[in-house]
Amino acid sequence: MSTKNFEYTYTVQPSDIDILNHVNNVVYLQYVQDAAIRHWTELTRDHKFDAYVWVVGRHEIDYIRPALLGDELQIKTWVGKTEGSYSIRHVEVYKDAKLITRTQTTWRLLDVKTFKSVNIPDTILELLQ
């Protein structure tokens, strides 16, 4: 698999379920964060970027269909437009090959010491694009 696109399978757990007996809306944001972390870990397995940290600036999420306890989900992510200190990450969640959520998250790169935004270095840009 190309490191530019990343996907994995996840089985819905009891702790993901709300009083409506489907995955809680907030839990999908946890899936988004988990996908970003897993993908970043894969992209940077041969690199160290300890001087930087990513933070979320914005989430946009579309809830299309519900997921239920025990459902097997395919979670797919990739990085879109990236410039300056910002990067757009896309995450889609599928059940039985049908799209159930679509998320676009704006991430901002910060200097880990000052927590001020910094332009994304070329070494990171190369990994993301």
GIKAKA-V138394 format. One record per backbone hydrogen bond with DSSP energy under -1.0 kcal/mol. CO is the residue of the C=O (numbers start at 0). NH is the residue of the N-H. E is the energy in kcal/mol with one decimal. If there is no record, write none. Layout:
CO_NH_E + CO_NH_E
This chain:
5_76_-3.0 + 7_74_-3.1 + 9_72_-3.7 + 11_69_-1.7 + 12_15_-1.8 + 13_16_-1.4 + 15_23_-2.6 + 17_20_-2.1 + 21_17_-2.4 + 23_27_-1.1 + 25_29_-1.0 + 26_30_-2.1 + 27_31_-2.1 + 28_32_-2.4 + 29_33_-2.9 + 30_34_-2.6 + 31_35_-2.3 + 32_36_-2.6 + 33_37_-2.8 + 34_38_-2.6 + 35_39_-2.8 + 36_40_-2.6 + 37_41_-2.0 + 38_42_-2.9 + 39_43_-2.3 + 41_44_-1.0 + 43_46_-2.3 + 48_51_-1.6 + 50_111_-2.6 + 52_109_-3.0 + 54_107_-2.9 + 57_105_-2.5 + 59_103_-2.6 + 61_101_-1.7 + 66_22_-2.7 + 67_70_-2.4 + 70_11_-2.7 + 72_9_-2.5 + 73_93_-2.7 + 74_7_-1.9 + 75_91_-2.7 + 76_5_-2.6 + 77_89_-3.0 + 80_87_-2.5 + 82_85_-2.4 + 83_119_-3.3 + 84_108_-2.6 + 85_82_-2.0 + 86_106_-3.3 + 87_79_-3.8 + 88_104_-3.0 + 89_77_-1.7 + 90_102_-2.9 + 91_75_-3.0 + 92_99_-3.5 + 92_100_-1.5 + 93_73_-2.5 + 94_97_-1.9 + 97_94_-2.5 + 99_63_-3.3 + 99_64_-1.4 + 100_92_-2.3 + 101_61_-2.8 + 102_90_-2.4 + 103_59_-2.0 + 104_88_-2.9 + 105_56_-3.4 + 105_57_-1.3 + 106_86_-2.3 + 107_54_-2.2 + 108_117_-2.2 + 109_52_-2.0 + 110_114_-2.7 + 115_110_-2.7 + 120_124_-2.5 + 121_125_-2.6 + 123_127_-2.0 + 124_128_-2.1
